[in-house]
Amino acid sequence: MSHPLHDVRLPGPTLVLVDQHDVVAVEAVRGIDSVAGIEPKVVQLRDANEPIRGWGSVLVVAADRSRLRQLASAVPMLGQVRAVGCWLPESPVPWAFAPRPEWPDPVHLASRTTDRGALAIVRFATPARAQHVVVEMARQCAGPGRVTHGGVVVAYAGRPAAPGLDVRAPRLASVADGGDPDRDVPPDVVVAPAGASADVAAHHVIDRAPVVVADAVPDPVDERVFNPIGFDKHADQSIVDLATLRRGPGAPVTEDVVRRSRPHLGVRLDAAATVADVLSLAMAGMPMVGTSPPEVVSALAAPVAAALTAPVDLTDALRREEHSLALRRAAFDHHSTLAWRSALATRAGVRHVALPPVSVMLATKRPEMLDFALGQLARQRGADVEVVLAAHGFDPDRDAVRRVLGDRPHRVLTFAPDAFFGDVLTGAAQAASAEVLMKWDDDDWYSPDAVHDLLMARRYTGADVVGMPSEFVYLEQADVTVRRNHPTELFARFVAGGTLLLDRGLVRSLADFRRVRRYVDAQLLSAVEAAGGRIYRTHGLGYVLRRSADGHTWVRDAEDFRRPEIVSREWVGFVPPRTLGTDEMGSTTRETSGD
């Protein structure tokens, strides 16, 4: 069998850079010196603390995108070269790569799959700084999106960088180096091995000593790589052993392992499962069975351990998906890079941006639905929510609004009865204080985690617009709940209008909401698509569309929702998914199936 790089030609000599902790990459580069067209010199990252120059090209080898992003955080100066490549043996798909405008002109760009994994190569007309190219490849491999580190500056002493791309994070020879007065950008936090000395001097730039964190806690999981994208809610293959998914003994859970697990109901763990393995699968939303070593379970945050071990019938597709959602949400909240850095910032006492605040725009012309809608908003958790109530054609009782919302910040606006619906939403958007906006319908049901889950999807996808599908629909006249065949956890062209979440700046760039009477959601999504924006549809378990006899801006016959080709399940009465938590509102549900 030919080598996966058998047809690659790189100007020599070629620096082949691998991380000694990446067992998949170390194994992959064995025998690379026999590949025609490459004059390799394999260098492990631990041996590359100083600038290394004199190369014609650089080839970085990492197991998958997560390992590439982690490696890139610690890449030293590599000099100027004419070609840079990245080979990811366990990444199932290639990624598009766009050179930065300040670089020399590229003369060749290639991104493809090989016999094993993905390969990206760029060649330049004149030499480019290899370190910068590697970092940009690592940044772009996770897709578009502004995923910042929120303001906390982290350094590492005596250990590798944590997962997630952090090109500002220096590697220190010792903890004491964190207080080096010659360092222009001192760290807020120095992360060191468990039990390391905390002796570090105050730094004159920040006027204090960096906080040393030497806890025996697991590293975070890179949520831009390990996430629910591609989750198969119709999986029907039997539970698969983790050992059969690995490349070999000791190999970690990689992107390819997650991809090959998707058709299965779940993954069976064994004694070889590590904390990183369990967390990567949890972040991806893969149900797990079997027994993990006690030291693995004890290292997990309590909500993750509880979700992991909760009893569930994996053969019931709805219960399996509800279980998956609980697992991925707990893993994101406690073990993502976002959660990890937020905890570091809190310990250091520095400002940090985690999930951003959201201004929820509730436009309604039905005063009789106001208490219901506000009650849905009042129970939102896991997100900083401001309510912008846009009363269309009536003047709401401010005291009543305040009683329902309690301490939650809110604004009340009034609009004339003949105002365009698009103008009402534009007014609400302009009055909002947050930079992230969400559109909310007055008669639909939302889970208490609806806003949180949309923000979570925004984080792991980098999408411009995030929303849920109208997968569950309650037909009020027929007193029937239907579940429709909506594919979820994928990039799409349409999401439910009552769940739209997007940046305020994007709305402004589109000249706000179009001045229309109806179909305002379709206008917005069409404009986003025309502008090249990306729309992501997350799970459908946090939203139930109510279909009444009248009062909708979206005109459609109720029986259209019950067409056999689009309905996967039907119940008599109002039967929402358990994740909606309707019992907390005093609603009564019936579990009578109409299958």
PyMOL commands that set and color helices and strands:
alter all, ss='L'
color gray80, all
select helices_A, chain A and resi 23-28+32-34+45-47+65-72+130-140+175-179+242-245+255-261+275-283+294-299+302-309+317-335+337-348+367-378+398-405+421-431+450-461+497-499+504-509+520-530+558-562+578-580+582-585
alter helices_A, ss='H'
color red, helices_A
select strands_A, chain A and resi 14-18+40-44+57-61+80-88+106-113+118-129+154-157+171-172+189-191+211-213+240-241+267-268+288-289+358-364+385-392+410-415+436-440+445-446+465-467+472-475+480-484+490-491+501-503+535-537+543-547+567-572
alter strands_A, ss='S'
color yellow, strands_A
deselect
rebuild
show_as cartoon
